[in-house]
């Protein structure tokens, strides 16, 4: 996993994205990161409370890490 920190101010304007990165392949069996969407357990739980900038930071990280994945 990358330790690169992204801040909202370092991001370009948010592109059109689905409401959530969830791909209905929910599994955190071996660690705290979902094998389907790439979000941490905390990010999944807090998603509905995050503002647009916070969600974009998560989107940028998971996309950089190769998520979301429908077939893992």
Phi, psi and omega in degrees: 000143182280144177260009180296131181259128177251139176241153180305326182289340181268002184259149174283169180306141184294127175285170175295129180224159172298164180300331182211151176281359182302133177241017179059032173237067188275118178203120173236035185301318188257347177200191183266015179246129179294132181286345179270304186259342178087359179279153174285164178303318180295319179296321177297314182295325184267354188310313184292343180262351181284148174274176185302318182294318179295319178296320180296323176300316178296313178305312182300317180294311184292324176295320178296332180269004175090015177257169350289154182238127176275326179242110180251000000 
